[in-house]
Amino acid sequence: MSLHILDNLEQGSPEWHDARRGMVTASVISRLLTVSAPGATAYDCPECDAAAGTPCVSLARTEPQPIKTPHRGRVELAAHNAPSAPPVIEVADNDTSRGLTLTLVAERLSGMTEDTHMTSDMWRGVEAEPHARDAYSEHHKPATEVGFMIRDDWGFQIGFSPDGLVGDDGFIEIKAPRAKTHVLTVIEGRIPEPYMAQIQAGLLVSGRAWCDYIPFVGGMPLWTKRVHPDPAWHDAIVAAVRAFETNAAELTEAYLQATTGLPVTERIEPPLEMVI
């Protein structure tokens, strides 16, 4: 196992951007995955007794024949179990995954990281993070900042910027949702799937035993949810990044072939007032 910890980097600094440029990180891994509830065929059919993993069969024939559409009872069973069933996590092949792949390939080729437009929700997260970390440290255990982690066990790299490390075993992941989202999260006791992907990637990269998820809203109770490593998530994350690297290599080769022999232009730095 090969874990590199860059603990002297300030998150958001030019050096931090340099370290993670062109790399799949925990914060974007959800864009390379699709997550869905198990389909009807994941369950035994209560109407025709078809076993899980096999299609339903016709009830109107003497000799039952497979049918394309699952029986209603099987569909209803899947819908009933969906909230508590383990999700089906697969490698994405859609506009979102292709867009991220192009962005990271462009970063590798250009050596530049384009500015990200900061929305009000993003600014709220930036401002809330130190308050959430201090509150957690006061009421739970001290959480210390670290710049960036990289693991390259698979022949490629995955990066992770933890919001705080807790002892030798844990870390925290802070989000600053709107109050209504915080209330719903607490009532349901469930972590939104894009955040679960980020947390599981953080557990995979860091090798730590747990993460405390903190949906922080100042003035409301400090609610946390502990998450442990999930092999299904980790297998899917590794498969997704492996597929990304294959696609990235093909795009890079195509670009280099298309630009061979062309003059290289001078880089134009953005005005200082535009740099966040």
C-alpha positions, 0 to 999 in steps of 0.5 A: 500500500502506498499512501502519500500525505502532503500535510504542509499544503494549505487547501485552496492554495496554488500548491494544493491545486498543483498537487491535485491537477488532472487527478481524480479526487474524492470530491468528484468521484460521484461524477464517474459513478451511477447509483441506483436501487436494485431492480425488480429482478434482484428479488424472488417473484411472489407471483411466479416464484422466479428466483432472484436474478432470473426473469419472471415467467408467464402464468397463463401457459401450461409450460411457463415461458420467460417474459420481459416485464416483471410481475407487479408484485415483484416491482412493488416488492423492489419499490418497498425495499428500495430505501433500505436495500444496498445500492447498485453502484456502477461505472458511469458512461454519460455526459457527466462522466465524459465532461469530467474526463475532458476537464481532467485531461485538459488540466493534464495537457495544459498544466492549468486549473480553470477557475471554478465559479463560486456559488452562494452554497459553495461560499457558505461551505467555505465559511462554515468549515472552520466553525464545524471543525471547532465544534466537533473538536470541542464536543467529540475529539480534536480534528486536525487539518491536513492538506492532501492525501494520494494513494496509488495502489492500483497503478493510478492515483486517487486524491483526497483532501480531508476536512480534518483527521481524528486520531489515528483512525478517523476523519471528518467530512463537513458539508454546509447544507441549507437548513431544510436539507439538514433537517431532512438528513437528520430525520432520515439518518441517511447521507446523500449519495454524492457525499457517500461516494466522496466519503467512501473514496476518502476512506479508500485513500486514507485507509482509515476506519471511519468517517464522521459526516457533519451536515453543519448549520450554525445555530442548530444541533451538532448532528453527526453520522459515522460511516465505515468502509464499504467494499462494494463502494471501494470496488466501484470507485477503483473500477471507475477510476481505472475506466477514467484512466483508459479513456483519458489516455485515449483522449490524450493520445488523440489530442497529441496526434492532432497537434503534432508540429503546431506552434505553442502559444504564449500562456495568458495569465488571468487578472489578479482580481479574477483569481480566487 
